Amino acid sequence: MTGHHPQTRAVHPPVIVPEGSRPLGVPLYQGHLFSFDASDELATAFEGPDEAFFYARMGNPTVRALEHALTELEGGSGTLATASGMGAVNAVLMGLLRSGDHVIAQAALYGGTHALLQDLAARWGVEVTFVSGDDPAEVRDALRDTTRILYLETVANPTTHVTDLPAFTEAVRGTGVLTVVDNTFVPLLCRPIEHGVDIVVHSTTKYLGGHGDTIGGAAVFADKAVHQRVWEHAVELGSTPDPFASWLTVRGLATMPLRVARQSASALDLARRLAAHPSVARVHYPGLEDHPQHDIARRLLPDGAGGVLAFELHGGRDAGRTFSEAVELVSLGPSLGDIATLVMHPASTSHRQLDAASLAAAGIGEGTVRLSIGLEHPGDLWADIDQALRKAA
Ligand SMILES: Cc1ncc(COP(=O)(O)O)c(C=O)c1O
């Protein structure tokens, strides 16, 4: 740019591409435009998720670094990163379904996913059959010629129900139905593609980012052609993440295996202490021997059952609410997978519109409390939980 007016040079500062050395970490490419020497090269870039970068809604090097890392994490062939977990769920469902198609889904789903399926049914003519998630025969019975997707969650909220992924993928094997699994609760602890799953969905907002400072999502694909179809829809949907959010998620990913191992160990320790406490009627944690799917958890989650647990207080709704407000170190908040421990009383917050019967149908008691265990010392967490249990008794 020498020889140009300073005004022109201000618009075109030198772009430094390192030569002779490499950045150790993933660089943050916040810019959304890339330029080319030839129109044909630009034309090729429009074709798919693995082509050259040209406009960041279709691809960006920082976002792609996250996508490659998640492809490795889940053992897939490619990944679509999105602006939120719901962005990933939308991109997959809306990218693969058309009106008249049929979806089989487990009833205990994340509320946003459940609402989206109901919306797709009411406004877009997609048909949905809900199954319990306990018996693959229910899926075989529900299959139709128009069934396109079987939608499951590895560990469901807040009951910590564990789905037998190999048995469910076996139930649709050879039918052409794609199995989608939300693996948000147990990244790395379970790798659903190894169990025959076609698409793994994550809210990276939770354990993958892990530090409560970014919203994001991802869909990891076993098959490249399915990835291409969903990517084409996602660029129309505009569900692309901001590069900075992806950069934060990449940074979080580095410590995710250590965090999740620690959080799982603390959750098991606290689940055992809660199970022995006189104010607690029942603890839901897949790592406990009396959990209804403990045997499935031992097969699917051999290295730890994750950092989320729930428990029922004898004192019902009042006790659940009092407990969630009496904690001091633990924070009352809606998310999970954070470095800080979080508590929520579903009956008075996320599920407040449900009456006792509807709560029971969803497997939630009036005194159910959910904990997402963070990285604090378990001794300090127990001291806080114990004092809050006494206040709630
Ligand atoms: C299991 C599960 N899936 C998907 C989502 C949606 O993720 P996001 O809030 O990042 O859109 C959540 C959010 O809580 C979740 O818990």
The ligand as an ORCA input file, in Angstrom:
! r2SCAN-3c Opt
* xyz 0 1
  C     -29.992    -30.879     27.072
  C     -30.059    -29.503     26.473
  N     -30.107    -29.378     25.139
  C     -30.185    -28.166     24.540
  C     -30.216    -27.010     25.290
  C     -30.318    -25.676     24.597
  O     -29.072    -25.062     24.639
  P     -28.861    -23.466     24.498
  O     -29.382    -22.830     25.740
  O     -27.378    -23.343     24.325
  O     -29.616    -23.031     23.285
  C     -30.158    -27.094     26.688
  C     -30.189    -25.863     27.521
  O     -30.327    -25.904     28.716
  C     -30.074    -28.369     27.286
  O     -30.027    -28.510     28.635
*
